[in-house]
Amino acid sequence: MKGCRNCKNWQPLDEHLDRIDPATASQKVQIGICRRYAPRPVEAAAGAEAGEARWPRAASDDWCGEWDPDLQ
């Protein structure tokens, strides 16, 4: 199943959401960062300094449409 969890550009963090990832056997959705493109500046309201660049966060069950399988 296509999703961030098995994309080579996704790096998992030690954060989980309170819902089940449909691609797994009852594991919760994990939060990670997408390293597909360079970090982009974020708004100050997102908890960062205005103009500070951060990698975008993505849930393990998200899919951007540019998924590249992790073939390890």
C-alpha positions in Angstrom: 0.0 0.0 0.0 1.4 3.4 -0.9 1.9 5.7 2.0 4.6 7.7 3.7 5.4 4.8 6.0 7.1 2.9 3.1 8.6 5.8 1.2 12.3 6.3 1.1 11.9 10.0 1.6 10.1 9.7 5.0 11.9 9.7 8.3 9.8 8.5 11.3 9.7 10.5 14.5 8.8 9.1 18.0 5.3 10.5 17.8 2.0 8.7 17.1 -1.6 9.7 16.5 -4.6 8.1 18.2 -5.8 6.2 15.1 -4.8 3.0 13.4 -2.7 3.1 10.2 -4.7 0.9 7.6 -1.4 -0.3 6.1 -0.3 -2.0 9.3 -1.6 -4.7 11.6 -3.2 -2.5 14.3 -0.2 -0.1 14.6 -1.0 3.6 15.3 -0.3 6.2 12.7 3.2 7.5 13.2 4.4 11.1 12.5 7.5 11.7 10.5 9.2 14.2 8.3 9.3 14.2 4.5 12.7 14.8 3.0 11.5 14.8 -0.7 12.2 18.5 -1.2 14.3 21.0 0.7 12.8 22.5 3.9 10.4 25.4 3.3 9.9 28.5 5.5 6.9 28.2 7.9 4.6 30.7 9.4 5.3 32.0 13.0 1.9 30.6 14.0 3.2 27.1 13.4 5.4 27.4 16.5 8.5 28.6 14.7 10.3 31.9 14.1 8.9 33.7 11.0 10.8 32.5 7.9 12.5 29.6 9.7 12.8 26.5 7.4 11.7 23.1 8.6 11.1 19.7 6.9 7.4 19.2 6.4 5.7 16.7 8.8 3.6 13.9 7.5 1.6 11.0 9.0 2.6 7.4 8.0 -0.7 7.0 6.2 -0.4 10.2 4.1 0.5 10.0 0.5 1.6 13.0 -1.6 1.4 11.3 -5.0 5.2 11.4 -5.5 5.8 8.3 -3.4 9.1 6.5 -4.0 9.2 3.0 -2.5 11.7 2.1 0.1 13.2 -1.1 -1.4 15.5 -2.1 1.5 
